[in-house]
Amino acid sequence: MTEGADLVFPPLLWGEEVTTDAFDHACRRALLGCDAGLVAWRATPDLLEGALVLAPDVPLSRAMTMLPLCGVGFQNALGALAPPEVAVHLDWDGGLRVNGASCGGFRCMAASADPDAVPDWLVIGFALPLLPENDAPGTTPDRTSLYAEGCAEVFPPALLEAWARHTLGWISRWEQDGSRGLHAEWRGLAHGLGEPARQNGQTGLFVGVDEDFGMLLRDDHGTTHLIPLTTLLEPAP
């Protein structure tokens, strides 16, 4: 493991290159009390991973806004580096889509799952496939990889750096101005908005999100159900 010396992170963030799963590493470091701002990362020939350790000062229900925020930061980063014809969109549950097909995604873990408590730490991480999962990508048209979508010239470490910069910029904007700007940006990138959806066993029309980005599903009887982002948390060790 190195200290990410070859990568340049913005102030307040610092990197650790790892040889194991970056998300798991970040969660272990957070559990042991590392400072917020750690970006654990791993780049292999076929996969890029990154994970950010955060120390929220708001209840978990609101802090979970960091999941879509990190997704917006990723879209902004890849949008700046990829050819202009490459479209990047975001699933509500953290999934990434490149030119309409699933292409990795984000995951999250916190010190506590209590939505009303301020967690000691929150980790948001992503995994992005760089190469097709097999030699016949046409057999999985709903899944793709970065290089299969015309992004072979995108240098993975540069994408990670850009993600860190854009994400930190959005965090600063969110802290200063609230969620309005982030909501507007996210809605323009959201995949499946206004379409039928199924989440946590609930089906309905995906009509939008609440202030904290909880999914709003309207069923066939006209009742709108709220699915909080906290339902996406992976259990902490």
Disulfide bonds with the S-S distance in Angstrom:
none
